[in-house]
Amino acid sequence: MDEKLRKAWVKMAIRESSTQSKLALTALDLACKAPSTDIAFVTLQAFLSHCANVSKMLQAEQEPRPISKYQFGWRTAYGWLRRLGIVRTGPTVGDLLAIKKSSPIHREGRQFRNNLEHYDQRLFKWLNEHDLNIGIGDYNVMPKSMIKAPKGSFLLVRNFDPGKMTFTFVDKDLDVGVLRRELQAVKAAADKYLADNKMA
């Protein structure tokens, strides 16, 4: 790849990592102070979408291969194989910023975003696995401790506890405070790299 093009790509990818981190942090702050349940869940979903975008930018190769119309299917399959660790890639944008491949942004953040993006499949799966007479709590902004029900008799579909910074989806918890700290670290690393390399 032409060095000028590679540098322009790296600059834009790092800048986008910073921007998407900032947007995610803004969305999370709004969710925590939301005056209504609607705004809390709209901004939580935006937060997770921006987290996924940060993950994608960090996992992008520093020297991407051009995509032709014939390569699109291969690039998609290649992405899956790379995430599974079956194929190796060149250095990534995350490597340049010293962000670990085990970052919670890649694992928990994207997993929860994918759950929301594929809500129909997740909904059918848990309906199939649970007693249909089970109590269901959905679309709540409150501490989980407010629910007084015997274990196994109640299922939380979506719940957000801004005090504990916990988002629950189908009884699985996501510590959004951990993601917040990781996003702050990504943004700081990206901004420092841009400033140090006179790319801001």
Stockholm file with secondary structure:
# STOCKHOLM 1.0

chainA/1-200         MDEKLRKAWVKMAIRESSTQSKLALTALDLACKAPSTDIAFVTLQAFLSHCANVSKMLQAEQEPRPISKYQFGWRTAYGWLRRLGIVRTGPTVGDLLAIKKSSPIHREGRQFRNNLEHYDQRLFKWLNEHDLNIGIGDYNVMPKSMIKAPKGSFLLVRNFDPGKMTFTFVDKDLDVGVLRRELQAVKAAADKYLADNKMA
#=GR chainA/1-200 SS CCHHHHHHHHHHHHHHHHHHHHHHHHHHHHHHTCSSHHHHHHHHHHHHHHHHHHHHHHHSBSSCCCCCTTTHHHHHHHHHHHHTTSSCCCCBHHHHTTCCTTCTIIIIIHHHHHHHHTHHHHHHHHHHHSCTTSEEECSEESCGGGCCCCTTSEEESEEEETTTTEEEETTEEEEHHHHHHHHHHHHHHHHHHHHHTTCC
#=GC SS_cons         CCHHHHHHHHHHHHHHHHHHHHHHHHHHHHHHTCSSHHHHHHHHHHHHHHHHHHHHHHHSBSSCCCCCTTTHHHHHHHHHHHHTTSSCCCCBHHHHTTCCTTCTIIIIIHHHHHHHHTHHHHHHHHHHHSCTTSEEECSEESCGGGCCCCTTSEEESEEEETTTTEEEETTEEEEHHHHHHHHHHHHHHHHHHHHHTTCC
//
